[in-house]
Amino acid sequence: MDQPAELGGKEQLIGQMKTKSQLVTSYWGDEHMYFRHQRMDDDLKLRPEWLPYTPNPKVFGENFVTRAI
């Protein structure tokens, strides 16, 4: 989504993953391959108007999304 659906957001395809062979499990893939994800806090600093539309689950009793923007 390019912005919250409540603000008229549209889904966008941002990439595809294609393989040239069949997938197999591996110790290295399970233990060492990680994908970096951007924190939602960074988006909310740029777009504070998205805050009311952002889910904010509690993790260990604390809000997951930082509210001090």
TORDRENMAR-315300 format. One line per 10 residues: for each residue z, x, y of N, C-alpha, C. Coordinates in Angstrom, 1 decimal, padded with zeros to 4 digits. Layout:
Z:X:Y:Z:X:Y:Z:X:Y ~ ... $
end
This chain:
000.0:000.8:-001.2:000.0:000.0:000.0:000.0:000.9:001.2 ~ -000.8:000.6:002.2:-000.9:001.4:003.4:000.2:001.0:004.4 ~ 000.9:-000.2:004.2:002.1:-000.6:004.9:002.7:-001.8:004.1 ~ 003.9:-002.3:004.5:004.4:-003.4:003.8:003.5:-004.6:003.8 ~ 003.5:-005.3:002.6:002.6:-006.5:002.5:002.9:-007.5:003.6 ~ 004.2:-007.6:004.0:004.6:-008.6:005.0:004.0:-008.3:006.3 ~ 003.5:-007.1:006.5:002.9:-006.7:007.8:001.4:-006.6:007.6 ~ 000.9:-007.2:006.5:-000.6:-007.2:006.3:-001.1:-006.0:005.5 ~ -000.2:-005.3:004.8:-000.6:-004.1:004.1:-001.7:-004.4:003.0 ~ -002.5:-003.4:002.7:-003.5:-003.5:001.7:-003.4:-002.4:000.7 $
-003.6:-002.7:-000.6:-003.6:-001.7:-001.6:-004.8:-000.8:-001.4 ~ -004.6:000.5:-001.7:-005.6:001.4:-001.6:-005.6:002.4:-002.8 ~ -006.7:002.6:-003.4:-006.7:003.6:-004.5:-006.7:005.0:-003.8 ~ -005.7:005.8:-004.2:-005.6:007.1:-003.5:-006.0:008.3:-004.5 ~ -006.4:007.9:-005.7:-006.8:009.0:-006.6:-006.9:008.5:-008.0 ~ -007.5:009.3:-008.9:-007.7:009.0:-010.3:-007.4:010.3:-011.1 ~ -006.9:010.1:-012.3:-006.7:011.2:-013.2:-007.6:011.0:-014.4 ~ -008.5:011.9:-014.6:-009.4:011.9:-015.7:-009.1:013.0:-016.7 ~ -009.2:012.8:-017.9:-009.0:013.9:-018.9:-010.3:014.1:-019.6 ~ -010.4:015.4:-020.0:-011.6:015.8:-020.8:-011.4:015.8:-022.3 $
-010.1:015.6:-022.6:-009.7:015.5:-024.1:-008.6:014.5:-024.3 ~ -008.3:014.3:-025.5:-007.2:013.4:-025.8:-005.9:014.0:-025.4 ~ -005.0:013.1:-025.0:-003.7:013.6:-024.6:-002.8:014.0:-025.8 ~ -002.0:015.0:-025.6:-001.1:015.4:-026.7:000.3:015.7:-026.0 ~ 001.4:015.6:-026.7:002.7:015.9:-026.1:002.9:017.4:-026.2 ~ 003.7:018.0:-025.3:004.0:019.4:-025.4:005.3:019.6:-024.8 ~ 006.0:020.7:-025.3:007.3:021.0:-024.7:007.1:021.4:-023.2 ~ 006.1:022.2:-022.9:005.9:022.6:-021.5:005.7:021.4:-020.6 ~ 004.9:020.4:-021.0:004.7:019.2:-020.2:005.9:018.4:-020.0 ~ 006.7:018.3:-021.1:008.0:017.5:-021.0:009.1:018.2:-020.2 $
009.1:019.5:-020.2:010.2:020.2:-019.6:009.9:020.9:-018.3 ~ 008.6:021.2:-018.0:008.2:022.0:-016.8:007.2:021.4:-015.9 ~ 006.5:020.4:-016.2:005.5:019.8:-015.4:006.1:018.7:-014.6 ~ 006.1:018.8:-013.2:006.7:017.8:-012.4:005.7:017.4:-011.3 ~ 005.8:016.2:-010.8:005.0:015.7:-009.7:005.9:015.5:-008.5 ~ 005.4:016.0:-007.4:006.2:015.9:-006.1:005.9:014.5:-005.5 ~ 007.0:013.9:-005.1:006.9:012.6:-004.5:007.5:012.7:-003.1 ~ 006.9:012.1:-002.1:007.4:012.1:-000.7:008.5:011.1:-000.6 ~ 009.6:011.5:000.1:010.7:010.6:000.3:010.4:009.5:001.2 ~ 010.8:008.2:000.9:010.5:007.1:001.8:011.2:007.3:003.2 $
012.3:008.0:003.2:012.9:008.3:004.5:011.9:008.9:005.5 ~ 011.1:009.8:005.0:010.1:010.5:005.9:009.1:009.4:006.5 ~ 008.7:008.5:005.7:007.8:007.4:006.2:008.5:006.6:007.2 ~ 009.8:006.2:006.9:010.5:005.4:007.8:010.8:006.0:009.2 ~ 010.9:007.3:009.2:011.0:008.0:010.5:009.8:007.9:011.4 ~ 008.6:007.8:010.7:007.4:007.6:011.4:007.1:006.2:011.7 ~ 007.6:005.3:010.8:007.3:003.8:011.0:008.6:003.1:010.8 ~ 009.5:003.1:011.8:010.8:002.4:011.7:010.7:000.9:011.6 ~ 009.6:000.4:012.0:009.4:-001.1:011.9:009.2:-001.5:010.4 ~ 009.0:-000.6:009.5:009.0:-000.9:008.1:010.3:-001.1:007.4 $
011.4:-000.7:008.1:012.7:-000.7:007.5:013.2:-002.1:007.0 ~ 012.9:-003.2:007.7:013.4:-004.5:007.2:012.6:-004.9:005.9 ~ 011.5:-004.3:005.6:010.7:-004.6:004.4:010.9:-003.6:003.3 ~ 011.8:-002.7:003.4:012.0:-001.6:002.5:013.2:-002.0:001.5 ~ 012.9:-002.0:000.2:014.1:-002.2:-000.7:015.1:-001.1:-000.5 ~ 016.3:-001.4:-000.7:017.4:-000.4:-000.5:018.4:-000.5:-001.6 ~ 018.0:000.0:-002.8:019.0:-000.1:-003.9:020.2:000.8:-003.7 ~ 021.3:000.4:-004.3:022.4:001.3:-004.3:022.4:002.2:-005.5 ~ 022.6:003.5:-005.2:022.7:004.5:-006.2:024.1:005.2:-006.1 ~ 024.9:005.1:-007.2:026.3:005.6:-007.2:027.0:004.9:-006.0 $
026.8:003.7:-005.7:027.5:003.0:-004.7:027.1:003.2:-003.3 ~ 026.1:004.0:-003.1:025.6:004.3:-001.7:024.1:003.9:-001.6 ~ 023.7:003.5:-000.4:022.4:003.1:-000.1:021.4:004.3:-000.4 ~ 020.3:004.0:-001.1:019.4:005.0:-001.5:018.6:005.4:-000.3 ~ 018.1:004.5:000.5:017.3:004.9:001.7:018.3:005.2:002.9 ~ 018.1:006.3:003.5:018.9:006.7:004.6:018.7:005.7:005.8 ~ 019.8:005.1:006.3:019.6:004.2:007.4:019.8:004.8:008.8 ~ 020.1:006.1:008.8:020.3:006.8:010.1:019.0:007.4:010.5 ~ 018.1:006.6:011.0:016.8:007.0:011.4:016.7:007.3:012.9 $
end
